[in-house]
Amino acid sequence: MIEVRDVYKRYHNHAGSNWVLRGVDFRLPKGVSVGLVGRNGAGKSTLLRLIGGMDHPDRGRIIRHCRVSWPIGLGGGFQSAMTGRQNVKFVARVHGDGARIAEIIAFVQDFAEIGKAFDEPVKTYSSGMRSRLLFGLSLAFDFDLYLSDEATSVGDLAFKEKAKKAFRERIDKANLIMVSHSEGILKDLCQAGLWLREGKAIWFDSIQDALNAYRKGTKAA
C-alpha cells in the first residue's frame, strides 16, 4: 500500500541543516493501521507530510499504491481569503469530485460545526476552527489511507468523540497512520507501531510493543 524507501529529510535554518529523518525504511501493508510514536521533534509530522505528498524527501523514495489523504490535524492548506465553503468547493473540484460538490459541502459544514463562520474568510478562523474544517473535509473523501496528526485532540469532548467514531468507521474500509499523545486512542485504532528515534524508524507488529519500547527508551535517555 505504501513503501517508504531509505528516506532522508532535513531543513535548513540559521543553526545549520540537521537531518530530521535518516534512512527511514518500511512498508505499510493493506489492512494494517499504524501508530507513529516518538519524542517532540522526532520527525513524526515531517514523515506524515512526506507520505501525504505535501513535502518531498531529500533522498529516497515514497511509493504510493493507493489514494492517500493529506495529514488531518495540521490545519494548513486553505486559501485564507476564501470562505470555508469556497475552500471546500475548490478542493472537491481539484480531487475530481465535481458531481458530489453539494454533498461534500453539506457533509463538511455539518461535521465541522463552525456555524456562520463557514461562510466567512478562513483567515478569521481560530486554529481549532481550521482543524475542524480540515478534519471534515478529509473525511468527505474516500481515501485508502488516512493520515492523522493529533486530529482527535481538536475541539471539546463531544467533538473528540465524534472524531474517534468517524475514524473507526473509516478504518473499517481503509488504513490509518496516526500521531497522537493519547496511548488509548492509538491502542484503540492501530494494530502496528512505528517508533521514530534519532532519525530512524523501528517497526513493531504490535502497537503495544511500540509503546513499551518508546517508554523504555525515553526513560533510559
PyRosetta script that sets phi, psi and omega in degrees:
from pyrosetta import init, pose_from_sequence

init()
pose = pose_from_sequence("MIEVRDVYKRYHNHAGSNWVLRGVDFRLPKGVSVGLVGRNGAGKSTLLRLIGGMDHPDRGRIIRHCRVSWPIGLGGGFQSAMTGRQNVKFVARVHGDGARIAEIIAFVQDFAEIGKAFDEPVKTYSSGMRSRLLFGLSLAFDFDLYLSDEATSVGDLAFKEKAKKAFRERIDKANLIMVSHSEGILKDLCQAGLWLREGKAIWFDSIQDALNAYRKGTKAA")
pose.set_psi(1, -51.4)
pose.set_omega(1, 175.9)
pose.set_phi(2, -135.5)
pose.set_psi(2, 132.4)
pose.set_omega(2, 175.1)
pose.set_phi(3, -122.0)
pose.set_psi(3, 123.7)
pose.set_omega(3, 175.8)
pose.set_phi(4, -110.6)
pose.set_psi(4, 111.6)
pose.set_omega(4, -171.1)
pose.set_phi(5, -112.5)
pose.set_psi(5, 106.8)
pose.set_omega(5, 172.4)
pose.set_phi(6, 47.8)
pose.set_psi(6, 52.9)
pose.set_omega(6, -174.0)
pose.set_phi(7, -86.2)
pose.set_psi(7, 131.9)
pose.set_omega(7, 175.2)
pose.set_phi(8, -120.3)
pose.set_psi(8, 142.1)
pose.set_omega(8, 176.1)
pose.set_phi(9, -149.5)
pose.set_psi(9, 136.5)
pose.set_omega(9, 174.2)
pose.set_phi(10, -144.0)
pose.set_psi(10, 158.9)
pose.set_omega(10, 178.8)
pose.set_phi(11, -122.6)
pose.set_psi(11, 140.3)
pose.set_omega(11, -178.6)
pose.set_phi(12, -94.8)
pose.set_psi(12, 132.8)
pose.set_omega(12, 175.8)
pose.set_phi(13, -147.2)
pose.set_psi(13, -171.3)
pose.set_omega(13, -175.7)
pose.set_phi(14, -64.9)
pose.set_psi(14, -22.1)
pose.set_omega(14, -177.7)
pose.set_phi(15, -90.6)
pose.set_psi(15, -5.0)
pose.set_omega(15, -179.0)
pose.set_phi(16, 127.9)
pose.set_psi(16, -148.5)
pose.set_omega(16, -177.6)
pose.set_phi(17, -148.3)
pose.set_psi(17, 76.2)
pose.set_omega(17, 178.4)
pose.set_phi(18, -76.4)
pose.set_psi(18, 148.0)
pose.set_omega(18, 177.3)
pose.set_phi(19, -75.2)
pose.set_psi(19, 127.4)
pose.set_omega(19, 174.8)
pose.set_phi(20, -84.0)
pose.set_psi(20, -43.8)
pose.set_omega(20, 176.9)
pose.set_phi(21, -122.2)
pose.set_psi(21, 136.0)
pose.set_omega(21, -176.7)
pose.set_phi(22, -134.5)
pose.set_psi(22, 96.5)
pose.set_omega(22, 176.5)
pose.set_phi(23, 73.6)
pose.set_psi(23, 36.8)
pose.set_omega(23, 178.1)
pose.set_phi(24, -69.5)
pose.set_psi(24, 127.9)
pose.set_omega(24, -172.6)
pose.set_phi(25, -145.4)
pose.set_psi(25, 116.3)
pose.set_omega(25, 175.2)
pose.set_phi(26, -164.4)
pose.set_psi(26, 165.9)
pose.set_omega(26, 177.5)
pose.set_phi(27, -128.2)
pose.set_psi(27, 127.4)
pose.set_omega(27, 178.0)
pose.set_phi(28, -97.0)
pose.set_psi(28, 111.3)
pose.set_omega(28, -178.9)
pose.set_phi(29, -78.2)
pose.set_psi(29, 161.3)
pose.set_omega(29, 178.5)
pose.set_phi(30, -66.1)
pose.set_psi(30, 140.8)
pose.set_omega(30, 176.9)
pose.set_phi(31, 86.1)
pose.set_psi(31, 6.1)
pose.set_omega(31, -179.8)
pose.set_phi(32, -121.0)
pose.set_psi(32, 128.2)
pose.set_omega(32, 173.8)
pose.set_phi(33, -105.0)
pose.set_psi(33, 141.9)
pose.set_omega(33, -171.3)
pose.set_phi(34, -126.5)
pose.set_psi(34, 138.2)
pose.set_omega(34, 174.2)
pose.set_phi(35, -95.2)
pose.set_psi(35, 130.1)
pose.set_omega(35, -177.4)
pose.set_phi(36, -101.7)
pose.set_psi(36, 116.7)
pose.set_omega(36, -176.1)
pose.set_phi(37, -121.2)
pose.set_psi(37, 159.8)
pose.set_omega(37, -179.8)
pose.set_phi(38, 156.9)
pose.set_psi(38, 163.9)
pose.set_omega(38, 179.5)
pose.set_phi(39, -65.8)
pose.set_psi(39, 163.1)
pose.set_omega(39, 171.8)
pose.set_phi(40, -59.0)
pose.set_psi(40, 130.9)
pose.set_omega(40, -178.4)
pose.set_phi(41, 88.4)
pose.set_psi(41, 2.9)
pose.set_omega(41, -178.2)
pose.set_phi(42, -74.6)
pose.set_psi(42, -15.8)
pose.set_omega(42, 178.5)
pose.set_phi(43, 108.8)
pose.set_psi(43, 15.5)
pose.set_omega(43, -177.5)
pose.set_phi(44, -63.6)
pose.set_psi(44, -51.0)
pose.set_omega(44, 179.6)
pose.set_phi(45, -65.0)
pose.set_psi(45, -36.7)
pose.set_omega(45, 177.5)
pose.set_phi(46, -60.5)
pose.set_psi(46, -45.1)
pose.set_omega(46, -179.8)
pose.set_phi(47, -63.6)
pose.set_psi(47, -40.3)
pose.set_omega(47, 177.4)
pose.set_phi(48, -62.5)
pose.set_psi(48, -42.0)
pose.set_omega(48, 178.9)
pose.set_phi(49, -62.5)
pose.set_psi(49, -39.0)
pose.set_omega(49, 178.8)
pose.set_phi(50, -66.0)
pose.set_psi(50, -45.3)
pose.set_omega(50, -179.9)
pose.set_phi(51, -64.0)
pose.set_psi(51, -38.2)
pose.set_omega(51, -179.5)
pose.set_phi(52, -78.2)
pose.set_psi(52, -6.4)
pose.set_omega(52, 178.7)
pose.set_phi(53, 82.9)
pose.set_psi(53, 10.6)
pose.set_omega(53, 178.3)
pose.set_phi(54, -80.5)
pose.set_psi(54, -13.5)
pose.set_omega(54, 178.7)
pose.set_phi(55, -148.3)
pose.set_psi(55, 171.1)
pose.set_omega(55, -175.9)
pose.set_phi(56, -130.2)
pose.set_psi(56, 143.6)
pose.set_omega(56, 179.6)
pose.set_phi(57, -70.5)
pose.set_psi(57, 153.6)
pose.set_omega(57, 173.9)
pose.set_phi(58, -77.0)
pose.set_psi(58, -31.5)
pose.set_omega(58, 174.9)
pose.set_phi(59, -141.8)
pose.set_psi(59, 159.2)
pose.set_omega(59, 177.2)
pose.set_phi(60, 86.5)
pose.set_psi(60, -177.4)
pose.set_omega(60, -175.1)
pose.set_phi(61, -138.0)
pose.set_psi(61, 150.4)
pose.set_omega(61, 170.1)
pose.set_phi(62, -122.8)
pose.set_psi(62, 118.0)
pose.set_omega(62, -175.7)
pose.set_phi(63, -108.6)
pose.set_psi(63, 122.2)
pose.set_omega(63, -178.6)
pose.set_phi(64, -108.0)
pose.set_psi(64, 120.8)
pose.set_omega(64, 177.2)
pose.set_phi(65, -104.0)
pose.set_psi(65, 19.5)
pose.set_omega(65, -175.2)
pose.set_phi(66, -156.5)
pose.set_psi(66, 177.0)
pose.set_omega(66, 178.8)
pose.set_phi(67, -89.8)
pose.set_psi(67, 121.3)
pose.set_omega(67, -171.8)
pose.set_phi(68, -113.7)
pose.set_psi(68, 137.0)
pose.set_omega(68, 177.6)
pose.set_phi(69, -76.4)
pose.set_psi(69, 167.7)
pose.set_omega(69, 167.1)
pose.set_phi(70, -77.0)
pose.set_psi(70, 161.5)
pose.set_omega(70, 179.9)
pose.set_phi(71, -67.2)
pose.set_psi(71, 111.1)
pose.set_omega(71, 179.5)
pose.set_phi(72, -72.8)
pose.set_psi(72, 129.6)
pose.set_omega(72, 178.1)
pose.set_phi(73, 112.0)
pose.set_psi(73, -16.3)
pose.set_omega(73, 179.3)
pose.set_phi(74, -74.5)
pose.set_psi(74, -25.3)
pose.set_omega(74, 172.2)
pose.set_phi(75, 77.4)
pose.set_psi(75, 11.2)
pose.set_omega(75, 179.6)
pose.set_phi(76, -106.0)
pose.set_psi(76, -170.4)
pose.set_omega(76, 172.8)
pose.set_phi(77, 89.8)
pose.set_psi(77, 1.2)
pose.set_omega(77, 179.6)
pose.set_phi(78, -98.8)
pose.set_psi(78, 153.1)
pose.set_omega(78, 170.9)
pose.set_phi(79, -84.0)
pose.set_psi(79, 111.4)
pose.set_omega(79, -169.3)
pose.set_phi(80, -64.6)
pose.set_psi(80, -28.2)
pose.set_omega(80, -178.7)
pose.set_phi(81, -80.1)
pose.set_psi(81, -14.8)
pose.set_omega(81, -179.6)
pose.set_phi(82, -90.6)
pose.set_psi(82, 155.4)
pose.set_omega(82, 177.7)
pose.set_phi(83, -75.4)
pose.set_psi(83, 168.6)
pose.set_omega(83, 176.0)
pose.set_phi(84, -58.6)
pose.set_psi(84, -44.3)
pose.set_omega(84, 179.9)
pose.set_phi(85, -59.8)
pose.set_psi(85, -45.1)
pose.set_omega(85, -179.1)
pose.set_phi(86, -65.1)
pose.set_psi(86, -38.2)
pose.set_omega(86, 177.5)
pose.set_phi(87, -63.7)
pose.set_psi(87, -44.5)
pose.set_omega(87, 179.9)
pose.set_phi(88, -61.9)
pose.set_psi(88, -43.7)
pose.set_omega(88, 179.2)
pose.set_phi(89, -61.9)
pose.set_psi(89, -42.0)
pose.set_omega(89, 179.4)
pose.set_phi(90, -63.0)
pose.set_psi(90, -47.4)
pose.set_omega(90, -179.2)
pose.set_phi(91, -63.7)
pose.set_psi(91, -39.2)
pose.set_omega(91, 178.4)
pose.set_phi(92, -60.5)
pose.set_psi(92, -39.6)
pose.set_omega(92, 178.5)
pose.set_phi(93, -68.7)
pose.set_psi(93, -43.1)
pose.set_omega(93, -179.7)
pose.set_phi(94, -60.7)
pose.set_psi(94, -38.3)
pose.set_omega(94, -178.2)
pose.set_phi(95, -86.0)
pose.set_psi(95, 9.9)
pose.set_omega(95, 173.1)
pose.set_phi(96, 74.8)
pose.set_psi(96, 21.6)
pose.set_omega(96, 179.6)
pose.set_phi(97, -107.8)
pose.set_psi(97, 41.8)
pose.set_omega(97, -177.5)
pose.set_phi(98, -57.6)
pose.set_psi(98, -34.3)
pose.set_omega(98, -178.3)
pose.set_phi(99, -71.1)
pose.set_psi(99, -17.0)
pose.set_omega(99, -177.4)
pose.set_phi(100, -109.0)
pose.set_psi(100, 13.9)
pose.set_omega(100, -173.5)
pose.set_phi(101, -54.7)
pose.set_psi(101, -50.0)
pose.set_omega(101, -178.0)
pose.set_phi(102, -61.4)
pose.set_psi(102, -40.2)
pose.set_omega(102, 179.3)
pose.set_phi(103, -65.1)
pose.set_psi(103, -42.8)
pose.set_omega(103, -179.0)
pose.set_phi(104, -65.8)
pose.set_psi(104, -44.5)
pose.set_omega(104, 179.0)
pose.set_phi(105, -58.9)
pose.set_psi(105, -45.8)
pose.set_omega(105, -178.8)
pose.set_phi(106, -63.3)
pose.set_psi(106, -41.4)
pose.set_omega(106, 179.9)
pose.set_phi(107, -63.3)
pose.set_psi(107, -48.5)
pose.set_omega(107, -176.9)
pose.set_phi(108, -65.3)
pose.set_psi(108, -42.8)
pose.set_omega(108, 179.7)
pose.set_phi(109, -59.4)
pose.set_psi(109, -42.7)
pose.set_omega(109, 179.7)
pose.set_phi(110, -70.4)
pose.set_psi(110, -42.0)
pose.set_omega(110, -175.4)
pose.set_phi(111, -70.3)
pose.set_psi(111, -42.8)
pose.set_omega(111, -173.9)
pose.set_phi(112, -68.4)
pose.set_psi(112, -29.8)
pose.set_omega(112, 177.9)
pose.set_phi(113, 55.5)
pose.set_psi(113, 48.8)
pose.set_omega(113, 179.0)
pose.set_phi(114, -110.6)
pose.set_psi(114, 8.9)
pose.set_omega(114, 173.3)
pose.set_phi(115, 61.2)
pose.set_psi(115, -137.3)
pose.set_omega(115, -176.5)
pose.set_phi(116, -65.3)
pose.set_psi(116, -18.2)
pose.set_omega(116, -179.9)
pose.set_phi(117, -63.0)
pose.set_psi(117, -19.0)
pose.set_omega(117, 179.2)
pose.set_phi(118, -58.2)
pose.set_psi(118, -28.3)
pose.set_omega(118, 179.8)
pose.set_phi(119, -106.7)
pose.set_psi(119, 23.5)
pose.set_omega(119, 175.1)
pose.set_phi(120, -115.9)
pose.set_psi(120, 158.0)
pose.set_omega(120, -178.6)
pose.set_phi(121, -58.8)
pose.set_psi(121, 139.3)
pose.set_omega(121, -178.8)
pose.set_phi(122, -62.1)
pose.set_psi(122, -25.8)
pose.set_omega(122, 179.4)
pose.set_phi(123, -63.8)
pose.set_psi(123, -16.2)
pose.set_omega(123, 178.0)
pose.set_phi(124, -90.8)
pose.set_psi(124, -2.9)
pose.set_omega(124, -176.1)
pose.set_phi(125, -79.0)
pose.set_psi(125, 151.2)
pose.set_omega(125, 167.4)
pose.set_phi(126, -77.3)
pose.set_psi(126, 166.7)
pose.set_omega(126, 178.6)
pose.set_phi(127, -61.5)
pose.set_psi(127, -35.2)
pose.set_omega(127, 178.9)
pose.set_phi(128, -65.7)
pose.set_psi(128, -39.5)
pose.set_omega(128, 178.7)
pose.set_phi(129, -66.8)
pose.set_psi(129, -40.2)
pose.set_omega(129, 176.4)
pose.set_phi(130, -60.3)
pose.set_psi(130, -44.4)
pose.set_omega(130, -178.6)
pose.set_phi(131, -64.4)
pose.set_psi(131, -40.3)
pose.set_omega(131, 178.0)
pose.set_phi(132, -61.9)
pose.set_psi(132, -44.0)
pose.set_omega(132, -179.4)
pose.set_phi(133, -63.7)
pose.set_psi(133, -45.3)
pose.set_omega(133, -179.5)
pose.set_phi(134, -65.9)
pose.set_psi(134, -37.4)
pose.set_omega(134, 178.0)
pose.set_phi(135, -60.3)
pose.set_psi(135, -52.7)
pose.set_omega(135, -179.7)
pose.set_phi(136, -61.3)
pose.set_psi(136, -39.7)
pose.set_omega(136, 179.5)
pose.set_phi(137, -63.8)
pose.set_psi(137, -41.2)
pose.set_omega(137, 179.6)
pose.set_phi(138, -62.0)
pose.set_psi(138, -41.1)
pose.set_omega(138, -177.2)
pose.set_phi(139, -78.3)
pose.set_psi(139, -7.6)
pose.set_omega(139, 179.4)
pose.set_phi(140, -78.8)
pose.set_psi(140, -11.5)
pose.set_omega(140, -179.5)
pose.set_phi(141, -113.0)
pose.set_psi(141, 150.4)
pose.set_omega(141, 180.0)
pose.set_phi(142, -92.1)
pose.set_psi(142, 85.2)
pose.set_omega(142, 176.1)
pose.set_phi(143, -85.5)
pose.set_psi(143, 155.7)
pose.set_omega(143, 174.5)
pose.set_phi(144, -84.4)
pose.set_psi(144, -26.5)
pose.set_omega(144, 180.0)
pose.set_phi(145, -137.0)
pose.set_psi(145, 123.6)
pose.set_omega(145, 177.2)
pose.set_phi(146, -102.6)
pose.set_psi(146, 137.9)
pose.set_omega(146, 177.7)
pose.set_phi(147, -110.9)
pose.set_psi(147, 128.6)
pose.set_omega(147, -177.0)
pose.set_phi(148, -128.9)
pose.set_psi(148, 123.6)
pose.set_omega(148, 177.7)
pose.set_phi(149, -114.6)
pose.set_psi(149, 89.2)
pose.set_omega(149, -178.9)
pose.set_phi(150, 57.9)
pose.set_psi(150, 28.2)
pose.set_omega(150, -175.6)
pose.set_phi(151, -64.4)
pose.set_psi(151, -35.6)
pose.set_omega(151, -176.1)
pose.set_phi(152, -77.3)
pose.set_psi(152, 1.0)
pose.set_omega(152, 177.7)
pose.set_phi(153, -92.7)
pose.set_psi(153, -1.1)
pose.set_omega(153, -177.0)
pose.set_phi(154, -81.0)
pose.set_psi(154, 136.6)
pose.set_omega(154, 171.7)
pose.set_phi(155, 87.3)
pose.set_psi(155, -175.6)
pose.set_omega(155, -179.2)
pose.set_phi(156, -79.2)
pose.set_psi(156, -178.3)
pose.set_omega(156, -175.5)
pose.set_phi(157, -58.9)
pose.set_psi(157, -41.9)
pose.set_omega(157, -178.3)
pose.set_phi(158, -63.7)
pose.set_psi(158, -40.2)
pose.set_omega(158, -179.9)
pose.set_phi(159, -70.3)
pose.set_psi(159, -37.0)
pose.set_omega(159, 177.7)
pose.set_phi(160, -61.0)
pose.set_psi(160, -42.1)
pose.set_omega(160, 178.3)
pose.set_phi(161, -65.4)
pose.set_psi(161, -38.2)
pose.set_omega(161, 177.3)
pose.set_phi(162, -62.8)
pose.set_psi(162, -41.5)
pose.set_omega(162, 179.5)
pose.set_phi(163, -64.4)
pose.set_psi(163, -44.4)
pose.set_omega(163, 179.5)
pose.set_phi(164, -61.0)
pose.set_psi(164, -43.7)
pose.set_omega(164, 179.8)
pose.set_phi(165, -61.3)
pose.set_psi(165, -41.8)
pose.set_omega(165, -179.9)
pose.set_phi(166, -62.8)
pose.set_psi(166, -40.7)
pose.set_omega(166, 178.1)
pose.set_phi(167, -64.6)
pose.set_psi(167, -42.2)
pose.set_omega(167, 179.7)
pose.set_phi(168, -59.3)
pose.set_psi(168, -41.4)
pose.set_omega(168, 179.5)
pose.set_phi(169, -66.0)
pose.set_psi(169, -37.8)
pose.set_omega(169, -178.1)
pose.set_phi(170, -71.2)
pose.set_psi(170, -41.9)
pose.set_omega(170, -174.3)
pose.set_phi(171, -77.8)
pose.set_psi(171, -1.7)
pose.set_omega(171, 168.1)
pose.set_phi(172, -68.5)
pose.set_psi(172, -24.5)
pose.set_omega(172, -177.6)
pose.set_phi(173, -122.1)
pose.set_psi(173, -7.4)
pose.set_omega(173, -174.7)
pose.set_phi(174, -142.8)
pose.set_psi(174, 170.6)
pose.set_omega(174, 176.3)
pose.set_phi(175, -94.2)
pose.set_psi(175, 167.0)
pose.set_omega(175, -178.8)
pose.set_phi(176, -143.6)
pose.set_psi(176, 134.5)
pose.set_omega(176, 166.5)
pose.set_phi(177, -115.2)
pose.set_psi(177, 119.1)
pose.set_omega(177, -170.2)
pose.set_phi(178, -125.2)
pose.set_psi(178, 132.8)
pose.set_omega(178, 168.5)
pose.set_phi(179, -104.7)
pose.set_psi(179, 126.7)
pose.set_omega(179, 177.7)
pose.set_phi(180, -159.4)
pose.set_psi(180, 145.9)
pose.set_omega(180, 174.4)
pose.set_phi(181, -85.9)
pose.set_psi(181, -2.3)
pose.set_omega(181, 178.5)
pose.set_phi(182, -94.1)
pose.set_psi(182, 109.9)
pose.set_omega(182, 178.7)
pose.set_phi(183, -63.8)
pose.set_psi(183, -32.6)
pose.set_omega(183, -178.7)
pose.set_phi(184, -60.7)
pose.set_psi(184, -46.9)
pose.set_omega(184, -178.4)
pose.set_phi(185, -69.8)
pose.set_psi(185, -34.3)
pose.set_omega(185, 177.3)
pose.set_phi(186, -64.3)
pose.set_psi(186, -44.7)
pose.set_omega(186, 179.9)
pose.set_phi(187, -69.2)
pose.set_psi(187, -28.5)
pose.set_omega(187, -178.6)
pose.set_phi(188, -74.8)
pose.set_psi(188, -37.9)
pose.set_omega(188, -171.4)
pose.set_phi(189, -107.9)
pose.set_psi(189, -15.3)
pose.set_omega(189, -173.4)
pose.set_phi(190, -117.3)
pose.set_psi(190, 146.8)
pose.set_omega(190, 175.2)
pose.set_phi(191, -98.2)
pose.set_psi(191, -46.9)
pose.set_omega(191, -177.2)
pose.set_phi(192, -102.8)
pose.set_psi(192, 170.4)
pose.set_omega(192, 179.4)
pose.set_phi(193, -137.2)
pose.set_psi(193, 150.1)
pose.set_omega(193, 176.7)
pose.set_phi(194, -131.4)
pose.set_psi(194, 119.7)
pose.set_omega(194, -177.3)
pose.set_phi(195, -103.3)
pose.set_psi(195, 117.0)
pose.set_omega(195, 175.2)
pose.set_phi(196, -90.0)
pose.set_psi(196, 120.8)
pose.set_omega(196, -177.0)
pose.set_phi(197, -142.6)
pose.set_psi(197, 120.0)
pose.set_omega(197, 178.8)
pose.set_phi(198, 52.7)
pose.set_psi(198, 41.6)
pose.set_omega(198, 176.6)
pose.set_phi(199, 83.9)
pose.set_psi(199, -8.1)
pose.set_omega(199, -179.3)
pose.set_phi(200, -103.6)
pose.set_psi(200, 161.4)
pose.set_omega(200, 179.2)
pose.set_phi(201, -120.0)
pose.set_psi(201, 127.9)
pose.set_omega(201, 178.5)
pose.set_phi(202, -112.7)
pose.set_psi(202, 122.1)
pose.set_omega(202, -176.0)
pose.set_phi(203, -91.4)
pose.set_psi(203, 138.8)
pose.set_omega(203, 175.1)
pose.set_phi(204, -128.9)
pose.set_psi(204, 132.9)
pose.set_omega(204, 177.8)
pose.set_phi(205, -69.1)
pose.set_psi(205, -19.4)
pose.set_omega(205, -179.8)
pose.set_phi(206, -117.8)
pose.set_psi(206, 129.8)
pose.set_omega(206, 177.4)
pose.set_phi(207, -63.8)
pose.set_psi(207, -33.4)
pose.set_omega(207, 178.9)
pose.set_phi(208, -64.9)
pose.set_psi(208, -40.7)
pose.set_omega(208, 177.7)
pose.set_phi(209, -63.6)
pose.set_psi(209, -38.3)
pose.set_omega(209, 178.4)
pose.set_phi(210, -64.3)
pose.set_psi(210, -43.5)
pose.set_omega(210, 179.4)
pose.set_phi(211, -65.5)
pose.set_psi(211, -40.9)
pose.set_omega(211, 178.9)
pose.set_phi(212, -62.6)
pose.set_psi(212, -44.8)
pose.set_omega(212, -179.9)
pose.set_phi(213, -65.7)
pose.set_psi(213, -39.4)
pose.set_omega(213, 179.4)
pose.set_phi(214, -64.4)
pose.set_psi(214, -45.9)
pose.set_omega(214, 178.4)
pose.set_phi(215, -62.0)
pose.set_psi(215, -44.1)
pose.set_omega(215, -179.5)
pose.set_phi(216, -64.1)
pose.set_psi(216, -42.4)
pose.set_omega(216, 179.7)
pose.set_phi(217, -66.9)
pose.set_psi(217, -34.9)
pose.set_omega(217, 178.9)
pose.set_phi(218, -68.0)
pose.set_psi(218, -40.6)
pose.set_omega(218, 179.5)
pose.set_phi(219, -68.5)
pose.set_psi(219, -32.9)
pose.set_omega(219, -176.7)
pose.set_phi(220, -77.7)
pose.set_psi(220, -20.7)
pose.set_omega(220, -176.7)
pose.set_phi(221, -71.8)
pose.dump_pdb("model.pdb")
